Amino acid sequence: MWQQCWAQKPRFIVLALFAGATFWEFGWSNGLILIVDTVVFLEFSDCIGGDAVKLGRAAHDLLAPAAYLFTGSVLVFC
């Protein structure tokens, strides 16, 4: 991720401005969570490159673990 950010300096500047605004608005703990989520989402979208087949494959790979986690969480709280 760092190599890509240093190769695309405007993206790094926008991300730094977003981080500052997020920390200002939401505080340190929530701001850090939002920044990490945003960076992960941006890297994921760069990796798939807008390809619907890759997006479908990634969704298919995540479906079983997500369903398992959801079912386990519901059973624990029941």
PDB file as gemmi writes it, atoms N, CA and C in Angstrom:
CRYST1    1.000    1.000    1.000  90.00  90.00  90.00 P 1                      
ATOM      1  N   MET A   1       0.810  -1.181   0.000  1.00  0.00           N  
ATOM      2  CA  MET A   1       0.000   0.000   0.000  1.00  0.00           C  
ATOM      3  C   MET A   1       0.864   1.259   0.000  1.00  0.00           C  
ATOM      4  N   TRP A   2       1.953   1.244   0.776  1.00  0.00           N  
ATOM      5  CA  TRP A   2       2.802   2.435   0.845  1.00  0.00           C  
ATOM      6  C   TRP A   2       3.439   2.746  -0.495  1.00  0.00           C  
ATOM      7  N   GLN A   3       3.859   1.708  -1.229  1.00  0.00           N  
ATOM      8  CA  GLN A   3       4.459   1.945  -2.537  1.00  0.00           C  
ATOM      9  C   GLN A   3       3.462   2.589  -3.476  1.00  0.00           C  
ATOM     10  N   GLN A   4       2.237   2.146  -3.436  1.00  0.00           N  
ATOM     11  CA  GLN A   4       1.205   2.714  -4.295  1.00  0.00           C  
ATOM     12  C   GLN A   4       0.889   4.151  -3.886  1.00  0.00           C  
ATOM     13  N   CYS A   5       0.853   4.415  -2.587  1.00  0.00           N  
ATOM     14  CA  CYS A   5       0.591   5.787  -2.135  1.00  0.00           C  
ATOM     15  C   CYS A   5       1.724   6.726  -2.526  1.00  0.00           C  
ATOM     16  N   TRP A   6       2.963   6.271  -2.396  1.00  0.00           N  
ATOM     17  CA  TRP A   6       4.081   7.136  -2.765  1.00  0.00           C  
ATOM     18  C   TRP A   6       4.161   7.323  -4.273  1.00  0.00           C  
ATOM     19  N   ALA A   7       3.692   6.336  -5.027  1.00  0.00           N  
ATOM     20  CA  ALA A   7       3.688   6.478  -6.483  1.00  0.00           C  
ATOM     21  C   ALA A   7       2.589   7.440  -6.931  1.00  0.00           C  
ATOM     22  N   GLN A   8       1.521   7.534  -6.159  1.00  0.00           N  
ATOM     23  CA  GLN A   8       0.408   8.430  -6.485  1.00  0.00           C  
ATOM     24  C   GLN A   8       0.287   9.468  -5.372  1.00  0.00           C  
ATOM     25  N   LYS A   9       1.100  10.495  -5.452  1.00  0.00           N  
ATOM     26  CA  LYS A   9       1.163  11.507  -4.391  1.00  0.00           C  
ATOM     27  C   LYS A   9      -0.175  12.221  -4.145  1.00  0.00           C  
ATOM     28  N   PRO A  10      -0.959  12.576  -5.182  1.00  0.00           N  
ATOM     29  CA  PRO A  10      -2.244  13.235  -4.885  1.00  0.00           C  
ATOM     30  C   PRO A  10      -3.184  12.357  -4.052  1.00  0.00           C  
ATOM     31  N   ARG A  11      -3.135  11.063  -4.281  1.00  0.00           N  
ATOM     32  CA  ARG A  11      -3.974  10.158  -3.497  1.00  0.00           C  
ATOM     33  C   ARG A  11      -3.564  10.169  -2.030  1.00  0.00           C  
ATOM     34  N   PHE A  12      -2.266  10.222  -1.773  1.00  0.00           N  
ATOM     35  CA  PHE A  12      -1.758  10.266  -0.412  1.00  0.00           C  
ATOM     36  C   PHE A  12      -2.171  11.570   0.271  1.00  0.00           C  
ATOM     37  N   ILE A  13      -2.137  12.669  -0.467  1.00  0.00           N  
ATOM     38  CA  ILE A  13      -2.537  13.960   0.097  1.00  0.00           C  
ATOM     39  C   ILE A  13      -4.022  13.958   0.438  1.00  0.00           C  
ATOM     40  N   VAL A  14      -4.852  13.429  -0.457  1.00  0.00           N  
ATOM     41  CA  VAL A  14      -6.296  13.359  -0.193  1.00  0.00           C  
ATOM     42  C   VAL A  14      -6.570  12.456   1.011  1.00  0.00           C  
ATOM     43  N   LEU A  15      -5.849  11.349   1.105  1.00  0.00           N  
ATOM     44  CA  LEU A  15      -6.036  10.444   2.245  1.00  0.00           C  
ATOM     45  C   LEU A  15      -5.606  11.119   3.550  1.00  0.00           C  
ATOM     46  N   ALA A  16      -4.535  11.901   3.510  1.00  0.00           N  
ATOM     47  CA  ALA A  16      -4.098  12.612   4.711  1.00  0.00           C  
ATOM     48  C   ALA A  16      -5.116  13.673   5.126  1.00  0.00           C  
ATOM     49  N   LEU A  17      -5.690  14.385   4.169  1.00  0.00           N  
ATOM     50  CA  LEU A  17      -6.729  15.370   4.480  1.00  0.00           C  
ATOM     51  C   LEU A  17      -7.971  14.680   5.039  1.00  0.00           C  
ATOM     52  N   PHE A  18      -8.327  13.543   4.453  1.00  0.00           N  
ATOM     53  CA  PHE A  18      -9.467  12.775   4.956  1.00  0.00           C  
ATOM     54  C   PHE A  18      -9.208  12.304   6.385  1.00  0.00           C  
ATOM     55  N   ALA A  19      -7.990  11.861   6.657  1.00  0.00           N  
ATOM     56  CA  ALA A  19      -7.660  11.406   8.007  1.00  0.00           C  
ATOM     57  C   ALA A  19      -7.779  12.546   9.010  1.00  0.00           C  
ATOM     58  N   GLY A  20      -7.278  13.705   8.645  1.00  0.00           N  
ATOM     59  CA  GLY A  20      -7.384  14.857   9.547  1.00  0.00           C  
ATOM     60  C   GLY A  20      -8.826  15.236   9.819  1.00  0.00           C  
ATOM     61  N   ALA A  21      -9.638  15.277   8.775  1.00  0.00           N  
ATOM     62  CA  ALA A  21     -11.054  15.618   8.948  1.00  0.00           C  
ATOM     63  C   ALA A  21     -11.785  14.555   9.755  1.00  0.00           C  
ATOM     64  N   THR A  22     -11.440  13.297   9.554  1.00  0.00           N  
ATOM     65  CA  THR A  22     -12.086  12.218  10.283  1.00  0.00           C  
ATOM     66  C   THR A  22     -11.729  12.265  11.763  1.00  0.00           C  
ATOM     67  N   PHE A  23     -10.452  12.502  12.067  1.00  0.00           N  
ATOM     68  CA  PHE A  23     -10.055  12.629  13.472  1.00  0.00           C  
ATOM     69  C   PHE A  23     -10.737  13.832  14.115  1.00  0.00           C  
ATOM     70  N   TRP A  24     -10.852  14.918  13.389  1.00  0.00           N  
ATOM     71  CA  TRP A  24     -11.477  16.127  13.914  1.00  0.00           C  
ATOM     72  C   TRP A  24     -12.959  15.886  14.223  1.00  0.00           C  
ATOM     73  N   GLU A  25     -13.642  15.201  13.315  1.00  0.00           N  
ATOM     74  CA  GLU A  25     -15.088  15.031  13.452  1.00  0.00           C  
ATOM     75  C   GLU A  25     -15.474  13.912  14.419  1.00  0.00           C  
ATOM     76  N   PHE A  26     -14.754  12.778  14.382  1.00  0.00           N  
ATOM     77  CA  PHE A  26     -15.188  11.600  15.127  1.00  0.00           C  
ATOM     78  C   PHE A  26     -14.307  11.235  16.308  1.00  0.00           C  
ATOM     79  N   GLY A  27     -13.211  11.908  16.505  1.00  0.00           N  
ATOM     80  CA  GLY A  27     -12.300  11.559  17.593  1.00  0.00           C  
ATOM     81  C   GLY A  27     -11.307  10.495  17.159  1.00  0.00           C  
ATOM     82  N   TRP A  28     -10.423  10.131  18.078  1.00  0.00           N  
ATOM     83  CA  TRP A  28      -9.319   9.232  17.713  1.00  0.00           C  
ATOM     84  C   TRP A  28      -9.760   7.798  17.472  1.00  0.00           C  
ATOM     85  N   SER A  29     -10.561   7.255  18.354  1.00  0.00           N  
ATOM     86  CA  SER A  29     -10.899   5.833  18.217  1.00  0.00           C  
ATOM     87  C   SER A  29     -11.805   5.573  17.014  1.00  0.00           C  
ATOM     88  N   ASN A  30     -12.890   6.308  16.893  1.00  0.00           N  
ATOM     89  CA  ASN A  30     -13.783   6.115  15.743  1.00  0.00           C  
ATOM     90  C   ASN A  30     -13.124   6.564  14.449  1.00  0.00           C  
ATOM     91  N   GLY A  31     -12.331   7.625  14.514  1.00  0.00           N  
ATOM     92  CA  GLY A  31     -11.627   8.099  13.328  1.00  0.00           C  
ATOM     93  C   GLY A  31     -10.652   7.074  12.794  1.00  0.00           C  
ATOM     94  N   LEU A  32      -9.930   6.413  13.686  1.00  0.00           N  
ATOM     95  CA  LEU A  32      -8.984   5.391  13.261  1.00  0.00           C  
ATOM     96  C   LEU A  32      -9.695   4.215  12.607  1.00  0.00           C  
ATOM     97  N   ILE A  33     -10.831   3.819  13.158  1.00  0.00           N  
ATOM     98  CA  ILE A  33     -11.603   2.728  12.564  1.00  0.00           C  
ATOM     99  C   ILE A  33     -12.077   3.105  11.170  1.00  0.00           C  
ATOM    100  N   LEU A  34     -12.598   4.316  11.008  1.00  0.00           N  
ATOM    101  CA  LEU A  34     -13.072   4.761   9.698  1.00  0.00           C  
ATOM    102  C   LEU A  34     -11.944   4.876   8.678  1.00  0.00           C  
ATOM    103  N   ILE A  35     -10.795   5.336   9.104  1.00  0.00           N  
ATOM    104  CA  ILE A  35      -9.661   5.466   8.187  1.00  0.00           C  
ATOM    105  C   ILE A  35      -9.177   4.095   7.731  1.00  0.00           C  
ATOM    106  N   VAL A  36      -9.055   3.159   8.654  1.00  0.00           N  
ATOM    107  CA  VAL A  36      -8.621   1.809   8.283  1.00  0.00           C  
ATOM    108  C   VAL A  36      -9.627   1.171   7.336  1.00  0.00           C  
ATOM    109  N   ASP A  37     -10.908   1.317   7.630  1.00  0.00           N  
ATOM    110  CA  ASP A  37     -11.937   0.765   6.741  1.00  0.00           C  
ATOM    111  C   ASP A  37     -11.867   1.391   5.354  1.00  0.00           C  
ATOM    112  N   THR A  38     -11.642   2.685   5.290  1.00  0.00           N  
ATOM    113  CA  THR A  38     -11.550   3.368   3.999  1.00  0.00           C  
ATOM    114  C   THR A  38     -10.347   2.910   3.205  1.00  0.00           C  
ATOM    115  N   VAL A  39      -9.208   2.775   3.862  1.00  0.00           N  
ATOM    116  CA  VAL A  39      -8.000   2.328   3.165  1.00  0.00           C  
ATOM    117  C   VAL A  39      -8.173   0.901   2.651  1.00  0.00           C  
ATOM    118  N   VAL A  40      -8.767   0.036   3.450  1.00  0.00           N  
ATOM    119  CA  VAL A  40      -9.005  -1.344   3.019  1.00  0.00           C  
ATOM    120  C   VAL A  40      -9.954  -1.373   1.821  1.00  0.00           C  
ATOM    121  N   PHE A  41     -11.018  -0.580   1.872  1.00  0.00           N  
ATOM    122  CA  PHE A  41     -11.958  -0.532   0.754  1.00  0.00           C  
ATOM    123  C   PHE A  41     -11.292  -0.002  -0.515  1.00  0.00           C  
ATOM    124  N   LEU A  42     -10.470   1.032  -0.397  1.00  0.00           N  
ATOM    125  CA  LEU A  42      -9.785   1.580  -1.572  1.00  0.00           C  
ATOM    126  C   LEU A  42      -8.791   0.584  -2.166  1.00  0.00           C  
ATOM    127  N   GLU A  43      -8.065  -0.122  -1.317  1.00  0.00           N  
ATOM    128  CA  GLU A  43      -7.117  -1.123  -1.816  1.00  0.00           C  
ATOM    129  C   GLU A  43      -7.858  -2.278  -2.485  1.00  0.00           C  
ATOM    130  N   PHE A  44      -8.973  -2.679  -1.911  1.00  0.00           N  
ATOM    131  CA  PHE A  44      -9.765  -3.755  -2.508  1.00  0.00           C  
ATOM    132  C   PHE A  44     -10.289  -3.335  -3.872  1.00  0.00           C  
ATOM    133  N   SER A  45     -10.803  -2.112  -3.959  1.00  0.00           N  
ATOM    134  CA  SER A  45     -11.327  -1.651  -5.252  1.00  0.00           C  
ATOM    135  C   SER A  45     -10.213  -1.493  -6.279  1.00  0.00           C  
ATOM    136  N   ASP A  46      -9.002  -1.143  -5.849  1.00  0.00           N  
ATOM    137  CA  ASP A  46      -7.873  -1.084  -6.782  1.00  0.00           C  
ATOM    138  C   ASP A  46      -7.476  -2.473  -7.261  1.00  0.00           C  
ATOM    139  N   CYS A  47      -7.535  -3.454  -6.367  1.00  0.00           N  
ATOM    140  CA  CYS A  47      -7.135  -4.810  -6.741  1.00  0.00           C  
ATOM    141  C   CYS A  47      -8.092  -5.434  -7.747  1.00  0.00           C  
ATOM    142  N   ILE A  48      -9.395  -5.215  -7.580  1.00  0.00           N  
ATOM    143  CA  ILE A  48     -10.336  -5.830  -8.521  1.00  0.00           C  
ATOM    144  C   ILE A  48     -10.458  -5.011  -9.792  1.00  0.00           C  
ATOM    145  N   GLY A  49     -10.130  -3.729  -9.729  1.00  0.00           N  
ATOM    146  CA  GLY A  49     -10.109  -2.903 -10.925  1.00  0.00           C  
ATOM    147  C   GLY A  49     -11.456  -2.756 -11.621  1.00  0.00           C  
ATOM    148  N   GLY A  50     -12.543  -2.868 -10.895  1.00  0.00           N  
ATOM    149  CA  GLY A  50     -13.863  -2.726 -11.498  1.00  0.00           C  
ATOM    150  C   GLY A  50     -14.327  -3.937 -12.279  1.00  0.00           C  
ATOM    151  N   ASP A  51     -13.625  -5.053 -12.156  1.00  0.00           N  
ATOM    152  CA  ASP A  51     -13.995  -6.270 -12.873  1.00  0.00           C  
ATOM    153  C   ASP A  51     -15.102  -6.994 -12.118  1.00  0.00           C  
ATOM    154  N   ALA A  52     -16.232  -7.194 -12.764  1.00  0.00           N  
ATOM    155  CA  ALA A  52     -17.383  -7.824 -12.114  1.00  0.00           C  
ATOM    156  C   ALA A  52     -17.104  -9.285 -11.763  1.00  0.00           C  
ATOM    157  N   VAL A  53     -16.308  -9.970 -12.556  1.00  0.00           N  
ATOM    158  CA  VAL A  53     -15.991 -11.373 -12.275  1.00  0.00           C  
ATOM    159  C   VAL A  53     -15.166 -11.489 -10.996  1.00  0.00           C  
ATOM    160  N   LYS A  54     -14.164 -10.606 -10.842  1.00  0.00           N  
ATOM    161  CA  LYS A  54     -13.345 -10.622  -9.635  1.00  0.00           C  
ATOM    162  C   LYS A  54     -14.173 -10.237  -8.410  1.00  0.00           C  
ATOM    163  N   LEU A  55     -15.090  -9.290  -8.574  1.00  0.00           N  
ATOM    164  CA  LEU A  55     -15.947  -8.898  -7.466  1.00  0.00           C  
ATOM    165  C   LEU A  55     -16.863 -10.047  -7.061  1.00  0.00           C  
ATOM    166  N   GLY A  56     -17.429 -10.757  -8.022  1.00  0.00           N  
ATOM    167  CA  GLY A  56     -18.271 -11.909  -7.726  1.00  0.00           C  
ATOM    168  C   GLY A  56     -17.502 -13.023  -7.043  1.00  0.00           C  
ATOM    169  N   ARG A  57     -16.272 -13.249  -7.495  1.00  0.00           N  
ATOM    170  CA  ARG A  57     -15.435 -14.270  -6.877  1.00  0.00           C  
ATOM    171  C   ARG A  57     -15.100 -13.906  -5.435  1.00  0.00           C  
ATOM    172  N   ALA A  58     -14.778 -12.635  -5.197  1.00  0.00           N  
ATOM    173  CA  ALA A  58     -14.464 -12.197  -3.835  1.00  0.00           C  
ATOM    174  C   ALA A  58     -15.690 -12.302  -2.935  1.00  0.00           C  
ATOM    175  N   ALA A  59     -16.863 -11.934  -3.452  1.00  0.00           N  
ATOM    176  CA  ALA A  59     -18.093 -12.052  -2.665  1.00  0.00           C  
ATOM    177  C   ALA A  59     -18.408 -13.513  -2.359  1.00  0.00           C  
ATOM    178  N   HIS A  60     -18.186 -14.380  -3.344  1.00  0.00           N  
ATOM    179  CA  HIS A  60     -18.427 -15.811  -3.136  1.00  0.00           C  
ATOM    180  C   HIS A  60     -17.478 -16.371  -2.085  1.00  0.00           C  
ATOM    181  N   ASP A  61     -16.219 -15.941  -2.097  1.00  0.00           N  
ATOM    182  CA  ASP A  61     -15.248 -16.420  -1.117  1.00  0.00           C  
ATOM    183  C   ASP A  61     -15.569 -15.936   0.294  1.00  0.00           C  
ATOM    184  N   LEU A  62     -16.230 -14.805   0.416  1.00  0.00           N  
ATOM    185  CA  LEU A  62     -16.547 -14.265   1.731  1.00  0.00           C  
ATOM    186  C   LEU A  62     -17.895 -14.707   2.268  1.00  0.00           C  
ATOM    187  N   LEU A  63     -18.728 -15.278   1.432  1.00  0.00           N  
ATOM    188  CA  LEU A  63     -20.091 -15.608   1.833  1.00  0.00           C  
ATOM    189  C   LEU A  63     -20.132 -16.663   2.943  1.00  0.00           C  
ATOM    190  N   ALA A  64     -19.413 -17.759   2.801  1.00  0.00           N  
ATOM    191  CA  ALA A  64     -19.454 -18.824   3.809  1.00  0.00           C  
ATOM    192  C   ALA A  64     -18.897 -18.363   5.159  1.00  0.00           C  
ATOM    193  N   PRO A  65     -17.716 -17.712   5.225  1.00  0.00           N  
ATOM    194  CA  PRO A  65     -17.249 -17.245   6.540  1.00  0.00           C  
ATOM    195  C   PRO A  65     -18.165 -16.203   7.170  1.00  0.00           C  
ATOM    196  N   ALA A  66     -18.756 -15.318   6.345  1.00  0.00           N  
ATOM    197  CA  ALA A  66     -19.656 -14.303   6.887  1.00  0.00           C  
ATOM    198  C   ALA A  66     -20.917 -14.950   7.452  1.00  0.00           C  
ATOM    199  N   ALA A  67     -21.462 -15.931   6.765  1.00  0.00           N  
ATOM    200  CA  ALA A  67     -22.648 -16.625   7.258  1.00  0.00           C  
ATOM    201  C   ALA A  67     -22.330 -17.396   8.535  1.00  0.00           C  
ATOM    202  N   TYR A  68     -21.164 -18.006   8.598  1.00  0.00           N  
ATOM    203  CA  TYR A  68     -20.743 -18.740   9.790  1.00  0.00           C  
ATOM    204  C   TYR A  68     -20.601 -17.792  10.980  1.00  0.00           C  
ATOM    205  N   LEU A  69     -19.974 -16.648  10.762  1.00  0.00           N  
ATOM    206  CA  LEU A  69     -19.802 -15.663  11.833  1.00  0.00           C  
ATOM    207  C   LEU A  69     -21.152 -15.114  12.297  1.00  0.00           C  
ATOM    208  N   PHE A  70     -22.027 -14.810  11.364  1.00  0.00           N  
ATOM    209  CA  PHE A  70     -23.357 -14.301  11.720  1.00  0.00           C  
ATOM    210  C   PHE A  70     -24.137 -15.339  12.512  1.00  0.00           C  
ATOM    211  N   THR A  71     -24.148 -16.577  12.056  1.00  0.00           N  
ATOM    212  CA  THR A  71     -24.883 -17.633  12.741  1.00  0.00           C  
ATOM    213  C   THR A  71     -24.310 -17.872  14.123  1.00  0.00           C  
ATOM    214  N   GLY A  72     -23.000 -17.876  14.237  1.00  0.00           N  
ATOM    215  CA  GLY A  72     -22.369 -18.058  15.550  1.00  0.00           C  
ATOM    216  C   GLY A  72     -22.690 -16.934  16.509  1.00  0.00           C  
ATOM    217  N   SER A  73     -22.692 -15.712  16.010  1.00  0.00           N  
ATOM    218  CA  SER A  73     -23.013 -14.559  16.863  1.00  0.00           C  
ATOM    219  C   SER A  73     -24.461 -14.619  17.333  1.00  0.00           C  
ATOM    220  N   VAL A  74     -25.374 -14.987  16.449  1.00  0.00           N  
ATOM    221  CA  VAL A  74     -26.775 -15.096  16.833  1.00  0.00           C  
ATOM    222  C   VAL A  74     -26.946 -16.194  17.869  1.00  0.00           C  
ATOM    223  N   LEU A  75     -26.293 -17.333  17.683  1.00  0.00           N  
ATOM    224  CA  LEU A  75     -26.416 -18.430  18.646  1.00  0.00           C  
ATOM    225  C   LEU A  75     -25.840 -18.071  19.997  1.00  0.00           C  
ATOM    226  N   VAL A  76     -24.761 -17.325  20.036  1.00  0.00           N  
ATOM    227  CA  VAL A  76     -24.169 -16.922  21.303  1.00  0.00           C  
ATOM    228  C   VAL A  76     -25.111 -15.997  22.065  1.00  0.00           C  
ATOM    229  N   PHE A  77     -25.739 -15.073  21.363  1.00  0.00           N  
ATOM    230  CA  PHE A  77     -26.635 -14.145  22.042  1.00  0.00           C  
ATOM    231  C   PHE A  77     -27.981 -14.752  22.393  1.00  0.00           C  
ATOM    232  N   CYS A  78     -28.336 -15.850  21.735  1.00  0.00           N  
ATOM    233  CA  CYS A  78     -29.589 -16.519  22.087  1.00  0.00           C  
ATOM    234  C   CYS A  78     -29.394 -17.309  23.363  1.00  0.00           C  
TER     235      CYS A  78                                                      
END                                                                             
